């Protein structure tokens, strides 16, 4: 069985070592590379072709968001997990807009990292509990006005298929291949969907899909009821209190 290849990038060595230690507890996962800045992470992703890339949002020379964009531009198949110290609305929007499939607070990494990586390897999206609550209760735009609950108005069956594939992280080219369409037709479907739903970014589409049950949401509380896939590991530098997490 091939191991899941993971690249870790964080400019703080003690944090990076803690992440690597946690990942190494999983027998079917392997660290294929480490980076201490965003530019190095982009180069290593090109060379090593990992399946999962874990990026600190605030790295020198190239931040995690821009590194995410460049990595996915080169290889859309890679799933990116962003580590951040804040889960503000702006941070959530920025991470999803960059194309990352996971959002994890550094303060939660000791407990939730394994669950986050596990979600990404099965092409799910990983949110912290607060972010999931934000998404499911109605994402607020920059204006502070909640998005309306739109239940797939006037979407054709084909467009509903496209919504799900895009929300699962597929590129337009991948959607075209999956549905046996031309890339131009897939792009047209995407444009029509965004117009009909009044959405303006991939992040809004993902949040819309979550709120309308187009992509599956699973919840789980770790700690006393820890999942077998998420063993407790002593990593003092990353130790945190317990809170629930959500994967999509």
Secondary structure, DSSP 8 states (H G I E B T S, - for coil): ---EEEEEE-S-HHHHHHHHHHHTTSTTEEEEEEESSHHHHHHHHHHH--SEEEEESS-SSS-HHHHHHHHHHH-TT-EEEEEES---HHHHHHHHHHT-SEEEEGGGHHHHHHHHHHHHHTT--EEEHHHHHHHHHH-B-TTS-B------TT--HHHHHHHHHHHTT--HHHHHHHTT--HHHHHHHHHHHHHHHT--SHHHHHHHHHHTTSS--EEE--STT--TTS-----GGG------EEE-
